[in-house]
Amino acid sequence: MAAGQAAVLERSVYDGSSALLPSPYLLFLGDVTEPGYAKTAFGLRDWAGERCIGEYALPGARVSTGLPQMTPAEAAARGAQALVIAVATPGGAIPALWEAALVEALAAGLDIVAGMHRKLGDIPSVARIAAINGRRLIDIRMPPPDIPVASGKKRTGKRLLTVGTDCALGKKYTALAVARALQARGRDAQFRATGQTGIMIAGEGMPIDAVVADFVAGAAELLTPSAAPGHIDVIEGQGSIFHPSYAPVSLGLLHGSQPDLFIVCHDPSRTSVLGHPDYPLPSIEAVIELTTALGRLTNPAIRCAGVSLNTHALDALAADTEIARTAERLGLPVADPIRGGPAFEQLLDACLA
């Protein structure tokens, strides 16, 4: 792109266009102090580490991915192509404090990739420097135009959806782990991303929480079209149908994806819904029952394949004990996909049954 040319704004990545996202990445951590707000950075490190060259943080930041720390100029000299805003903020805002760092990255010759609700091109200083330097501003949290309302028609192929007792407890990691493990078994499986981090990892997807409510189910249909009978789409879930803030998007995704199977994701260390301490965390049994009942609207044959436990807060012995106890109680395969092992292989067997 020639200097002075207007920056290109990516408008949709649901169809694979984000496979052209410029990489390697320099992960921007802003001034974040809570690890929970850096899940994009950790997700990229864990699942797309070969595309991550380092991290760049502002003074005051207290979170690190463990990647080499470098400035945008240093990263560009080592081959980086883009600065990725790899942290979240309340409401998806881009704080004014970050603007100088974004301008620095553009001046160093990097494009910027973001999954925020605020668009990069709406920041005057950023848009101006991008145009002067001929750099791209790539907003991936932008659904495609003309999403249809859902048809509810049955599609060929097989679909597996990760659902949760809460938000932010491992639905993306579970879907990625299951998809890659099925591929390793020689199965025709594909991870279908529905959030900004998943889209950056997969190279395509549908930013489902940015879709107008009436079209969420239609967007899910668009993301998971008819496929060969042996194909399995492993769909990244969002929110929880029990979450007072995010239940609507979870329900639309459930109806539109028409899953044949679902895996319930659960963090045994939690007792209340994230951000809503007055709402007790629902039981796994309650999630299975309600997901099955609601999912039957568009797929009467829906069933629970098993449970994914996020045991990050437990040591190995305690994790094994919790996994075995939960499996015995439910009569279903239960595993922590990140720990792997025989329990995870049993969960995969159930996904293929």
Helices and strands as residue ranges (DSSP letters): G 17-20, E 25-30, G 35-38, H 39-47, G 49-51, E 52-57, H 72-77, E 82-85, G 90-92, G 96-98, H 99-107, E 111-114, G 120-122, H 124-133, E 137-139, E 158-164, H 171-184, E 189-192, H 196-202, G 208-210, G 213-215, H 216-223, E 232-235, H 247-257, E 261-266, E 272-273, E 276-280, H 284-295, E 303-309, H 316-330, E 334-335, H 342-352
